[in-house]
Amino acid sequence: MRKGVMDYCVLAILASGDSYAPAIIAEMKRAEMIVVEGTLYPILTRMKNAGYLTYRWEESPQGPPRKYYTLTDAGRDYLASLDEAWETLVEQISAIRHK
């Protein structure tokens, strides 16, 4: 379940705009989610291979170039399906907890 939630969070962050791995990690940490590069990079690679993300290299004012990830149309569609699944799950859990 955590794996699916991590995918969802990454896609949701990228839906707001292109980003690079350390910025994605920082955004997740701001939301008090525990994530490390060793967890994030395989997720990004898997989603890129699935066609949900693409990337480009950009020069950085500090250090080496950065790999910026972007949602593809397929990634936006996948995120929309995850949004629907999340809403359904929340409704189901709410029904169980408040019966």
C-alpha positions as CSV (number, residue, x, y, z in Angstrom):
1,M,0.0,0.0,0.0
2,R,2.8,2.4,0.8
3,K,4.3,1.9,-2.6
4,G,1.1,3.0,-4.3
5,V,0.8,6.0,-2.0
6,M,4.4,7.0,-2.8
7,D,3.6,6.8,-6.5
8,Y,0.5,8.9,-6.0
9,C,2.4,11.5,-4.0
10,V,5.2,11.8,-6.6
11,L,2.7,12.2,-9.4
12,A,0.7,14.8,-7.4
13,I,3.8,16.8,-6.7
14,L,4.8,16.8,-10.4
15,A,1.2,17.8,-11.4
16,S,2.0,21.2,-9.8
17,G,5.1,21.6,-12.0
18,D,8.3,20.0,-13.1
19,S,10.7,19.1,-10.4
20,Y,13.9,17.2,-9.6
21,A,14.5,14.5,-7.0
22,P,15.8,16.5,-4.1
23,A,13.0,19.0,-4.4
24,I,10.4,16.1,-4.5
25,I,12.0,14.6,-1.4
26,A,11.8,18.0,0.4
27,E,8.2,18.4,-0.6
28,M,7.4,15.0,0.9
29,K,9.3,15.7,4.0
30,R,7.3,19.0,4.4
31,A,4.2,16.8,4.5
32,E,6.0,14.6,7.1
33,M,6.4,11.7,4.9
34,I,9.6,9.7,5.3
35,V,11.4,9.2,2.0
36,V,15.0,8.9,0.9
37,E,16.7,9.0,-2.4
38,G,17.1,5.2,-2.4
39,T,13.3,4.9,-2.3
40,L,12.5,7.8,-4.7
41,Y,14.8,7.0,-7.7
42,P,13.4,3.5,-8.4
43,I,9.9,5.0,-8.3
44,L,10.9,7.7,-10.8
45,T,12.6,5.2,-13.0
46,R,9.7,2.8,-13.0
47,M,7.2,5.6,-13.8
48,K,9.4,6.9,-16.6
49,N,9.6,3.4,-18.0
50,A,5.8,3.1,-17.8
51,G,5.5,6.3,-19.8
52,Y,4.1,8.4,-17.0
53,L,7.1,10.7,-16.7
54,T,9.7,12.2,-19.0
55,Y,12.8,14.2,-18.0
56,R,15.2,16.8,-19.2
57,W,18.6,17.9,-17.9
58,E,19.0,21.5,-16.8
59,E,22.1,23.3,-15.7
60,S,22.2,24.2,-12.0
61,P,23.5,27.4,-10.5
62,Q,24.9,25.2,-7.8
63,G,26.7,21.9,-8.7
64,P,26.0,19.5,-11.5
65,P,23.0,19.6,-13.9
66,R,19.7,18.5,-12.5
67,K,17.3,16.0,-14.0
68,Y,13.8,17.6,-14.1
69,Y,10.8,15.2,-14.3
70,T,7.6,16.1,-16.1
71,L,4.3,14.4,-16.2
72,T,3.2,13.0,-19.6
73,D,-0.4,12.8,-20.7
74,A,-0.4,9.2,-19.7
75,G,0.9,10.3,-16.3
76,R,-1.9,12.8,-15.9
77,D,-4.4,10.1,-16.8
78,Y,-2.9,7.7,-14.3
79,L,-3.0,10.4,-11.6
80,A,-6.6,11.0,-12.4
81,S,-7.3,7.3,-11.9
82,L,-5.4,7.4,-8.6
83,D,-7.4,10.4,-7.5
84,E,-10.6,8.4,-8.2
85,A,-9.3,5.3,-6.4
86,W,-8.2,7.4,-3.4
87,E,-11.6,9.1,-3.1
88,T,-13.3,5.7,-3.2
89,L,-11.0,4.3,-0.6
90,V,-11.6,7.2,1.7
91,E,-15.4,6.8,1.3
92,Q,-15.2,3.1,2.0
93,I,-13.0,3.6,5.1
94,S,-15.3,6.4,6.3
95,A,-18.3,4.1,5.9
96,I,-16.7,1.4,8.0
97,R,-15.5,3.7,10.7
98,H,-18.8,5.6,11.0
99,K,-21.4,2.8,10.8
